[in-house]
């Protein structure tokens, strides 16, 4: 099994960023306030105080959307990167 090239890793990282962004934008809204801010999502609601703690489950779910989107994007990016570098190496041979 050949190793991934720098170009393939770059495409994988770009896929992670795009996937995480899509997951972040499609996160579920909280009751009465809409979607939670990024700092609440990234800490999984760890910085919520007082009555805002009722949004803890929404914050955890939003973080999971972000993480799953990033992982799916990285996998798709890795597959695309490997395919692109494989076709590049076949052209040079």
C-alpha positions as CSV (number, residue, x, y, z in Angstrom):
1,X,0.0,0.0,0.0
2,X,1.6,3.3,-1.1
3,X,2.0,6.1,1.4
4,X,-0.1,9.3,0.9
5,X,1.7,12.2,-0.6
6,X,1.8,15.8,0.7
7,X,-0.8,16.7,-1.9
8,X,-3.2,14.0,-0.7
9,X,-2.8,15.1,2.9
10,X,-3.5,18.7,1.9
11,X,-6.7,17.6,0.2
12,X,-7.6,15.5,3.3
13,X,-7.2,18.5,5.5
14,X,-9.2,20.7,3.2
15,X,-12.0,18.0,3.2
16,X,-11.9,18.0,7.1
17,X,-12.3,21.8,7.2
18,X,-15.1,21.8,4.6
19,X,-16.9,18.9,6.3
20,X,-16.6,20.5,9.7
21,X,-17.9,23.8,8.3
22,X,-20.9,22.1,6.8
23,X,-21.6,20.3,10.0
24,X,-21.4,23.6,11.9
25,X,-23.8,25.4,9.6
26,X,-26.3,22.5,9.8
27,X,-26.2,22.2,13.6
28,X,-29.6,22.1,15.4
29,X,-31.1,25.3,16.9
30,X,-31.7,25.8,20.5
31,X,-35.2,26.6,21.8
32,X,-36.0,30.4,21.7
33,X,-32.4,31.4,20.7
34,X,-31.6,29.6,17.5
35,X,-28.2,28.2,16.8
36,X,-25.6,28.4,19.5
37,X,-22.4,30.5,19.0
38,X,-19.2,28.8,18.0
39,X,-17.5,29.2,21.5
40,X,-20.4,27.3,23.1
41,X,-20.4,24.6,20.4
42,X,-16.6,24.0,20.5
43,X,-16.6,23.7,24.3
44,X,-19.6,21.4,24.2
45,X,-21.5,23.8,26.5
46,X,-18.7,23.9,29.1
47,X,-18.9,27.6,29.4
48,X,-22.7,27.8,29.9
49,X,-23.8,29.2,33.3
50,X,-27.1,29.5,35.1
51,X,-30.2,29.1,33.1
52,X,-28.3,28.7,29.9
53,X,-27.3,25.2,31.0
54,X,-30.6,24.0,29.6
55,X,-28.9,24.3,26.2
56,X,-26.2,21.8,27.2
57,X,-27.7,18.9,25.1
58,X,-28.0,21.2,22.1
59,X,-24.3,22.2,22.5
60,X,-23.2,18.6,22.7
61,X,-25.3,17.6,19.6
62,X,-24.0,20.6,17.7
63,X,-20.4,19.6,18.5
64,X,-21.1,16.1,17.3
65,X,-22.4,17.5,14.0
66,X,-19.2,19.5,13.7
67,X,-17.1,16.4,14.5
68,X,-19.0,14.0,12.2
69,X,-18.9,16.5,9.4
70,X,-15.2,16.9,9.8
71,X,-14.5,13.2,9.9
72,X,-16.7,12.5,6.9
73,X,-15.0,15.4,5.0
74,X,-11.5,14.1,5.9
75,X,-12.4,10.6,4.6
76,X,-13.8,11.9,1.4
77,X,-10.8,14.2,1.0
78,X,-8.4,11.3,1.7
79,X,-10.1,9.1,-1.0
80,X,-10.1,12.0,-3.5
81,X,-6.5,12.8,-2.7
82,X,-5.4,9.2,-3.1
83,X,-7.3,8.9,-6.3
84,X,-5.8,12.1,-7.7
85,X,-2.3,11.2,-6.7
86,X,-2.7,7.7,-8.2
87,X,-3.7,9.1,-11.5
88,X,-0.8,11.6,-11.4
89,X,1.7,8.9,-10.7
90,X,0.3,6.8,-13.6
91,X,0.7,9.7,-16.0
92,X,4.3,10.1,-15.1
93,X,5.2,6.4,-15.6
